[in-house]
Amino acid sequence: MRIAVAARSFVRNAALRAEIAARYADVSFSDGETILGGEALIAFLRGHDAAIVGLEEVDDEVLARVPELRIISKYGVGLDGLDIAAVARRGVKLAWTGGVNRRSVAELTLAFAIALCHRVPETNGGFRRGEWLKLVGRELTGCTFGIVGCGFVGKDLVQLLKPFSCRLLARDIRDYADFYRAHDVTPVSLADLLRDSDVVSLHVPLDASTRGLIGATEIAQMKRGAFLINAARGGLVDEAALADALERGHLAGAAADVYAAEPDVDARLRGLPTFLGTPHIGGSSREAQLAMGRAAIDGLEQARVPGDGWPS
């Protein structure tokens, strides 16, 4: 099997390169500094039976122009870059492992929450300018914490929040009644979660039902002085509306690891003193990268054509 590895952090990881090379004799690595797309991605994938992709977008045109590609294994958990309907229609096998980076993303979310509560973005900005801003924040302990999406990462975040004695609210399209009862989580509507939470954190995939999930209307429903965190997928939040809310002081702060256009983050949002941003590092812990890479390698043999019940 001829394998093309496009996912950048996989390619940069010496341990993963060694592990896949030990299992397969014919492996090509994309050693460029940018995410491959369009003609560059097509050119790289040509002549290969299988591919490991990360943030690369594989649509119907790519599949049509690389008909020899019969297996795609996903490095990471986001599926919004893959046209799954086209993959299924063309009979291409696909592998994906959910939640493989859950602890890394949950830890980053917790770090965001603590930093926002203690006004770290503002005070650090002042510190770098030579200002001694002793701003008064609040403790995360005792907050009402709203989790939108209680899947792999959301559940892990619940575990990490236990020492903080937060009142936990959750909104999910699935019913996790047993988990909620076991961990004292209250399921509520999105509107109730936004209205009651001191911290709102998003942990849902990006698809047609969630794109623009948090816009100006939803932000207006949030408490004045609340915090919004997005470490899930870019496109869930209307970034212009978020910047407006931060400028007006309706929200006390916000943090994000993902953006609608990466790496071209809106300059207004990036420059706000109450905004804390990171460059899509949620899955960039050493442990998460190894877990994602090994799942992607295993997926080369476990992939199947998407159909009913996929990807469960």
N, C-alpha and C positions, 0 to 999 in steps of 0.2 A: 504494500500500500504506500502510495506517494502522498506525503502529508505536508501541507503548508501551514505554518504557524504565523498568524498575523498579529495576535494579541501582544501589545507592546510590553506589558509588565511580565508576561510569560517569557518573552524573548530575552528580556534583560536579566532573568533569574537563572544563574548558572546551574543551580540544583535541578530545576525543571528541565532545562536543556539537556542535562546529562541523563535524566530519568527517561525522557522520551526517546533520546538517541539510543539508550540501552535496549529499548523495546522495539524500535522500528529503524530500519536501515536507511530509508530514504526520506529525510526530513529537511524541509527548507524553512529558513527563518527570515522574517522581514526585519531588517536591522535599522530601518529608518527612524527618524525622530518624530514623525507625524503619523496620525491615524490614516491608514490607507482608505481611499474611497474612489468611486467611479472607475476611470480607465486604469489608474494605478493599482487598484484592488483586483480588477479583472486580470491585468497582466501578471500579477503575482500569483493568483490562484490557478492560472492556466497550467495544464499538464499535471494536476494533482487530483487524486481520488478523494481526499479528505482535507478538511481545514479546521483549525482551532481559531476562533475569532473572539474578540473582546468587544470593543466599542465600534468596530467596523459595521457599516450598514450593508446588509446583504438583501437586495431586493430582487424582483423578478427579472430585471434586465441583467443583473450579474449572473443569476442562475442560467438564464437563456444563453449567455455568451460563454459560459464555462460548463457545458453539458456533461463533461467528464467528472465534475464534482458530485459525488454521491453521498458524502457524509459531512455533516457540520457538527462540531462539538463546541459548546459555548463555554468560554472562560469568563466566569462571573455569573451574575444572576439576572441582569436586565435583558429582557427579550424584545424591547421596543425597537432595536435596530435590525431585527429580522422580520422579513415578510413570511410569517409562518404559513399563511394560506398558499403562497406561491411554493414554498418548500414542500408542502403536502401535495399540491397539485402536480408537481414535477417528480414526485416519488423519492425525494431526497430524504435521507435519514438525519434525524436531529437528536442531539443529546444535551440535556440541561439538568443541573442539580440545584434545587432551590435551597436557600438558606446557608450556603457553604461559607459565606463571609459574615454571618449574622453577628458574631461577637465583636468583630472589628467595627462594624457600623453602629452597633448598639453602644459601644464604648465611646465612639466619637460623638454620638447624640448626647450621651450623658455629660461629656466634657462641654459641649455647646451649652447645655442647660445650666450647668454650674457657672460657666463663664458669663452668660447673659445675666443671670441673677445677680452676680457680683460686679456687674458693669465693667468687665474686663476689656471689651473693645474700646470703650470711651477712655478709660483710665490709661490703658496701654498706649493709645494714640497720643494722649497728652504727655505721657512719660517720654515718648520718643521725640516729642517737640520740646522737651525740657520743662514741662509743666508738672506740678505736683497736685494732681486732682484727686482729692480725697472724697470721692462721690459715695453716697450712701446707697447700697444695694439691698438685697434681701436674700434670705436663705432659701435654697431649694426645698429643704425640709419643711414639710407641712403644706406644700403647694398642692393645688389641684392640677394634675398632669393629664392632658388628653392625648391619647394615642390613636391616630387615624390609620388603621391597618394593623391588625393584631396577628399577623402571620409570623414568619420565622424571626424577623428582627424585632417586631413589636413584642412578641412573647419574651424574647431575651432581654429587652429593655425593661419589661415588668420585673424581671428577676433582679436586674441591677438597681432598680429604684427602691427595693425593699428597705434598705437601711434609712431611707429618707422620709419614711412615714407619709408619703404622698397619698392623697385621695386620687385613685386611678380611674379614669374614664376611657372607654374604648368605643370606636366605631369601626365596624367591618361588615362586609356583605355576607360573610360567613358567620355561622353561629358557633362560638367557642364556649358554650355554656359551662362545660366541665372545668375548663381552664379558668374562666372568670370566677367561678365559685371557689376554686382552690386557691386563688391568688387575690381575692377581694377586689376584683375589677368590676366596675359597673358598666354594662353596655348601654349606650345612649344613641340618640340620633346625632347626625353631624351638627345640626343647628344647636342642640343642647350642649354638645361638647365644646363648640366654639364659644358659646355664651358663658360657660361656667369655668373654663380652664384658665389657669395662670400661664401655663406652658402648653402649646399645641405642637405636636411632632408628627410628621408625615412618614408613613412607611407602607406605601401602596405602589404597585407597578404603574407604569405609564401606558395607557391604552385609550381607546376612544371614550371610555366612561370616566376616566380620571384626568384627562388633559384639561388644564385650566380649572382644576377642582377648587382651588382657593383663589378667588378673584376679589375684586373690590367689594362685592356684596358680602362675601363670606368674611373678609377681613373686618368689615364694618360691624359684623355680628360679634366679633371678639371683644373681650374686656378691654377697656382703656388701660394701658400699662402692661398688657400681656406680651408674651414672647412667642414667635413662630420659628420652627426649625424644620428644614427640609434636607434630609440626608438620604432621600430615596431616589427620585428621578427628576431631572430638569423637565420643565413643561407642566408640572403639577400646579405651580404658583404663577400668577400674573405678576411678573417682577416689577413692572411699572406701578401697579397698584400697591405692591409692597413698599416700594420706595416712597410713594405718596404718604402712606400710613406712618412710615418712620419719620419723614420730614414734618408731618403734622404733630407728631408725638402721640398719635393714637396707640401705636405699638411702642413699647419701651425698648424693644430690640428684636433682632432676627438673626438667624444663622442659616447658612446653606453650604452644602458641599457639592451641589449639582445645580445646573443652570440650563435654560432653554437653548442657549447657544454657547458651546464650549470650544475654545477658551475665551470667546469674545463676550465676556460678562458685561452687562450694562454699566457704563461708567458712573452713572449717577448712584446706582445702588452700591457699587464697589466703594465709592468715596464717602458714604455716610458713616458718621462716627459710631452709630448704634448698630451697625451691621458687621457681623463676623463671618468671613468667607474663607473657604479652603478649596483647593483645586481638585475636586473629585478624588479624595484620598480615603474615602470610607473603607474601601477594600484593600488598602495599601499597607496593611501590617504584614510583617514577614509570615506570620502564621496563616493569615487569610490568603495570601498569594500562593503559598504552598498547597493549601487546601483546594483553592480554585483550580490551580494547575493540575493537580493530581486527579481531580474530578473530571477535568477536560480530557486528560489522557485516557482515563478509564472509559469515558464516554465514546471514544472512537470505536470501541467494541460493543458498547451497550446501546448505541443510537438506534432509533426506530422512526419510521415515517409518522409524522404527527397525524393523529386521528382522534376518535372518541376517547376521552379519558386522558389524553396527553395534556400536560406533562406529568400527571400524578402516577 
